[in-house]
Amino acid sequence: MRSIRPSFTVRRGRGASRRTSPVPATVALVSLLALTATACNGDDHADAKPSVSATAGSDGKIKIPDDIRERLREHGIDIDKWKHGAWKNWNRDDWLREANDFVNPIIKGLWDPDRMRDADDPDKGVDDNDISGDQGVTDPTPAPVRAQPVRAPYHASAATSGKVFFDSPEGTMVCSATVVEDPAHPGKSNLIWTAGHCVHAGKKGGWYRNIAFVPSYNNAGKPNAELQDASRDEVAPYGVWWADAAKTSQQWIDQGGETGGNGASYDFAVIHVTPEQGNAGKSLEETVGGALPVNFNAPAVPQVRSITASGYPAAAPYDGQLLYQCQDKPGRLSIQKTDPTMYRIGCTMTGGSSGGGWVETGSDGKPALVSNTSIGPVSSGWLAGPRLGEVAKGVYDSVSKKFAGR
């Protein structure tokens, strides 16, 4: 969740951005390269030191194909150095930013229970006194709705929810995400939906690294004290799934920042994942037992009876280990007149819930994802998410089509 920064106009902390064009901008494709290699377990300092060796065969080791190595070299990345910790170099020249630059080699064991538990949320605390009432249509601030813990096991009550882990210059970070359907692979989706700021830093940064998804994280709903010695299978019972393709909007890349509202109406991302342990024959959807459809023509606010937002809030008073939900009738929040008006609900979830799915049950009685958590005030009390439309559908379709026929 991105917090609102103090100032008359709404902006994000990593810099002011240009005004969004009223015409949907071209969305940006991120081609992630899944490069599996043997590895040691990572630790909080991410000093995983895998070996990249012979072609997969009787020794079970995997060779990085020469053509992929060459593509990485074009970005100035030596795969062997990257695997041995070079990914921790966040110098500006080494932080890949452009649409097609992102690479995400799998480092087996990097996301061990300690790194997962200690991951922070990517927010910065600021207050909300800069929501301007004359920017489009903004309804009164909703009353806070107290987030309710989801009943464990999560796999039975919220199977499509999970956590996204990634590395940033500030350290290990975490967001929330939702398994969504893939039109190219009915019943066998490997797609998840999250916020754009969970994959890309926005206007003054680039793509985050080591992005991975853990469905039904801490499935048993154990408190933090009981997770200190938990095994990886306990915190990630349905595996760790690494991003091998992802996409966010060009608007987020051009305008998004650390705090505030610029780019928030387009703060969404779609990630295609692959299991860390290799293809076991089951898709993510088959593994968790479901996936949500996405509604890119969700009804206007007056026609929406209620929305349920899910996530793993990590900022105080929460600790990021438990899954929560808020249910409320949405209102409208306008950041800029030229941008689509956002949904806003009362909710006490904090940072770490970023990217978590917003679900509405339609007139047909079936649930569908209609938004994701994007911004909220440092004091908590409400959340806002983009209303999904043409640009979001373009992001979604592009990732789906990339893997059609595979």
Secondary structure, 3 states (H helix, E strand, C coil): CEECCCCCCCCCCCCCCCCCCCCCCCCEEECCCCCCCECCCCCCCCCCCCECCCCCCCCCCCCCCHHHHHHHHHCCCCHHHHHCCHHHCCCHHHCCCCCCCCCCCCCCCCCCHHHHHHCECCCCCCCCCCCCCCCCCCCCCCCCCCCEECCCCHHHHCCCEEEEEEEECCEEEEEEEEEECCCCCCCCCCEEEECHHHCECCCCCCECEEEEEEECCCCCCCCHHHHCCCCHHHHCCCCCEEEEEEEECHHHHHHCCCCCCCCHHHCCEEEEEEECCCCCCCCHHHHHCCCECECCCCCCHHHCCCEEEEECCCCCCCCCCCCEEEEECCEEECCCCCCCCEEEEEECCCCCCCCCEEEEECCCCCEEEEEECCEECCCCEEEEECCCCHHHHHHHHHHHHHCCCC
